């Protein structure tokens, strides 16, 4: 946003004195000095190296139970609809030792769950280039599967999640590490975007419908109890009814536990804005989106119904928004579970027998 709106913010609207991009924080003293001298100051340059690895975040708004750890910055995928590579720069992975240190520190501070964050965590590479070639033979290398295993070894009481995965980079090695460690949550967010290979090519996603379904099959083979969520974009440039129904059929085949669903909205500076016409009428986009939402609500309810009658290990995150006599937390599949408070507290693991559900929530009672 700083890069895209800098002229408007500084010159036209005259709202601010300094515009700083995400990688320019080290330049803040110089920028402030410029403003004190009577000038406007701007630095929106994106770095090829900056990962903020030497900064230990101060968490002011967390729940004290779960926290996020950024493991990489930027993105190299260049999906035609996405503005991220232009606003966050190229991929660069963070030093694994700083990640392990932060995970250890969070555990010692009482946190019991960390989520490893990256625009595409699967492409995490330390001391390797994008082709997997070693950069410095004297230093150790590490891929995402190796990093995931090391974070899981911090403590069996520290739950590990991660987001987001890219289907073209999801490997069996990652799945096998997940299956090996009980404290790595059995939940994967794997954005499909479309169920039609031609649309996926126009989106520059780097995989086909068949590739995606092969990755789904691998997840279900290696971790049969793993929950899977996704992203879906409907009404992308030139999408036909038949291509839309390919997405519907893929959703019917996979039966996602949860999905984030959107209608296509053009973003400035993207390949799609430059190359394709946003030619699907708004009413058709909305109609297709509503069909997808209705189908996913059905699948989400079916997923939660399968959880009824089973005992789930829940990490308590706090008091329920609807009742101060109930607690809520999530199970390993990332489903929200609500149960009576009794004597339990935030940050504890509780075994809960699920007795009922909605499409969004599981309800039950603690098993003594």
N, C-alpha and C positions, 0 to 999 in steps of 0.2 A: 504494500500500500504506500509506503514512504516513497519508493521509487516511482510508482505510477502517478502519484498525486503531488509530487514535490513542487511543480510549477504552480499549481492551483493553491496549495497551502501557503507557499512563500510569497508569491507575487500577486495573484488575482484576489484571493480572499484575505491575504495578510493576517492569517490567524495565528501563525507560529513564528518563532525566531530560528529554531533548529529543526532540521529533518534528519533523522538518523536511521539507517538501515540496520538489520539484525546483526550484521557482522562488524559494525563500526563502533562498538561500545568503547574500545580501547582509545578511540580518537576523541572521546567526549571532552577531556580537558582542553584540547586544542580548539574544538568547536565552541566551547563556552567562552574561551578567550576571544575568539573572533566576534562573538555576539557582544561581549563586554566592550569591544572596540568599535561598536556601532554597525557591524555588518551582519547580514544573514549568513547562516552556516548550514551546509548540507554535505552529507557523506552517505551515499546509498550503495557504495561499491560492495559487491559480494566476493567473499574470500574463497580461495581454493583450499585453504588449510584450516581455517578457524573452526573449532569444534566445541569451544568453551570447556575443554576438559579440565582446566585448572581452576574452575569455579565450583565451589560447593554451594548448591542452592539453599537459600533460606526459605523454608516452606511456611507461609503465614496462613494459608486458607485450607490446608489439608485436614483430613479427619483423624490424623495421627495413627492410622492403621494401614492405609494404602498410599503409595507414592509412585511417581513416574521418574524413570531414568532415561535421559536421551543418550542413545548409543551412536548416533550418526546425524549428519546434517545434509540437507539438499536432496536432489534426485537427478538421475541421469536418464530416466526412462522416456521422457519427452512424449507422453501420451498426448494426442492431438487436442484433447479438450481441456488439458490441465495447465494451470499457470504456475505451479509450484517451482519448476526448474528456473523460471525467470524471476521469481521473488525470493527464493531461498538458495539458489546457486547449485553447483554441481555436488555430487556425493562426496563426502569425506567421513571416514570412520574415526571414532574416538578411541584413544588409547585404552585397551582392555583393562589395564591395571587401575586406571582411574574409575572405571565402571565398577570393578570388583570392590574397590575402596568405598565407593558411594553406597553400594549395596550393603556392605558390612556396617558402615556407619548408620544407615537407616535401621538395620536390624537391632543394633545396639541402642538406638533411640526409641525402640518399641514398635516400629513398623513391622507388619507381618505379611505384607504383600507389595511387590514392586512390578510395574509394567515397563518393559523395555520398549522405548519409542524410536521410531524412524519412519520416514516416508516409505521406505522399503527395507525392513529389517533383514530380509533374506539376503540382501546384497552386501551386508556388513563384511568387510575384509580388512584385516590389520596386517600391514607390511606386504600387501599384495595390490597389484593394479586391477583394473576392471576385467582383464583377461585371466586373472588368477596367477600371474607371474610374480615371483618373489622380488621385492624391491631391494632388500638388504639381506644377504645370505647370513650375516652375523646375528640377525635378530629373529625371534620366533614369529611365526605366522598364526593367524587365527581366523576362522570363518564364523558364521553365525551359529552353526551347530556347536562349535567348540566354546564360543562365548556363553551360549545358553547353558551348557553343562557346567561351566565354571561358576556362573551365578547361582545355579541350583545347589552347588556344593557349599555355599555360604552357610546355610543351615537348613535342616529338614523342616523347620518351622516357618521358613520364609517362602511364601507362595510366589511363583513366577508366572507372569503373563507377558505377552508381547503384541505389538501392533505397529505397522500393518504389514502383512505378507503380500508378495506379488506372485501370482500363479506361475509365471515363467521361471521363477527362482526357487520355488518351494521344492526342497529335496527330501528324499527318503531318509537321509542322514539326520535332518532336523526332526522328522517324525519319530525316528528311533530313539533319539535323545529324550524327546517328550515322553515316550512310552516307558523309558527306563526310570524316570524320576517321578515319584508320587507328588512332589511339590511343584512340578511344572503343570499348570492347569491344562486340562483337556478341553481346550477351546481354541479355535483358529478363525481369524477373520480373513477371508480369502475373496477379495472383490472380483466379481466376474464382469460387471458392467453391462454385458450383452451376451445373449445365448446364440448369436449368429456370427459365424466366422468372418463374413464379409464386413459386417459392422465393426468387429474387433480389429480387422486390418485397417479400416478407416480411422479407428481410434488409436492406432499404432500401439496396441497392447502387447504385441510380441508373442501371442499364443493363439491357438484356435479353440473352437468349442471342444474338439476331441481331446486336446491337451489338457484343458481345464477339467474335463470329466475324468481323465486319467489320474490327475492329482487328487480329486475327490475320492476316487476308488482307492488310492494309496492311503489316504487318511483313514478311511473306514476299514481297510485291511489291517493296518498297523495299530490303530486305536479305535476299536469299534464303538467305544463310549464317548468319542470326541464330539463336541458340539461345533457346528460350523455356521458362521454368519457371512454376509456378503454385502456388496454395494451393487445397485442396479441403476443405470441411466436409461430412461426411456425417451423416445422421440429424438434420437441423435440424427444428424444430417442425413437425409435421404432414406431413413428407415421406413420400410414398407410394412404393411400389416403382417405379411408372412414372416418377415424378420422379427417383428415384435412377438409373434407367437412362437418363434424359436426360443425366445427368452422364457416365455410362459412354460414351454415344454421342458426346458432345462430346470426351471424351478420345481416342476412336478417331479422330475427325476431325482434331483438332489434332496429336496425337501429341507431347505435351510431352517435352522432353529430361529434365526433372526435376520433382518435385512434393513439396511439404510437405502431408501428408494427416492429417486429424484427424477424430475423431468429435465431434459437438457437445457442449459442456459449458457449462451455464448460468453466466453471470457476474452478480454482484450489481450492481444499479442500471442495468442495460442495459434498452433498450426491450423486448427479447425476454423478459426476466425479468418485466417488469411486464405485458406484453400477451399473451404466448403461453404455452401449456402445453408443457413439455418432455415430450412424450407418446410418444416413440419408445422402446420397450424397449431396454435396454442390449445384449441379445444381438443384436437387429436392427441397431443401430448398429455393433456389432463386425463382424457378417457383411458389411455393406455396405462398411465400411472395408477389410476384408481383400480384398474384390473389387477395390476401387480400387487398393490397394497392389500386388496381383498384376499388374494391367493396367499400372500405371506401371513396374514392374520390367521388364516385357517391352519397353515403349517405350524405357526408358532404355538397355537393352542394345542395341536396334536402333539408337538414336542413336549410341552409342559404336562399334558395328560399322561404321557409315558413315564413321567417322573413321580406320579402319584403312587403311594403305596411303598415307596423306597426310602431308605435312610440316606441322607446327604450330609456330608461334612461341610459346615458353613462357617466362614470367617465373619464374625460379627463386626459390622461397620458403624452401627449407631442405632438410634431410636427411630422407629417407623414414623414417617411423616403423618400418618393418619391416626396413630394411637401411641401415647407415651407409655402404654402398658405392653408394647410389642417392640421387639428388636428386628433389625433386618441385616442381611449379609448376602453373600453370593456363594454358590457351590463351585466346584471345579469347572463346570460347564458354563459359568458366568451367568447363570440364572439367579434372579433375586428371590430370596427366601425370607418370609416373614413368620415369626413365631413369638409366643408369649415370653415376656422378659424374665419372669421368675428371678433366679439369682445370678443370671449371666451378665457379662460386661463386654463393652467394646474391646475388640482386639483378641477375644478368645475364640477358639475353635469349638463348635458345638455340633453334635450329631442330631439332625432333625428328621423326624418321620413326616414326609409330606402327605397331607390328607386331602387337599383340594388345590385348585389352581384357576387362574384366568390365563388369557393369552400372554400376559406380561409378567405375572407373579406366581410364585409357589407359596402355599401356606401350610403350616404344620405345627408339630409340637416337639420339643426337645426330648431326646431319648436319654434317660438317666443312666 
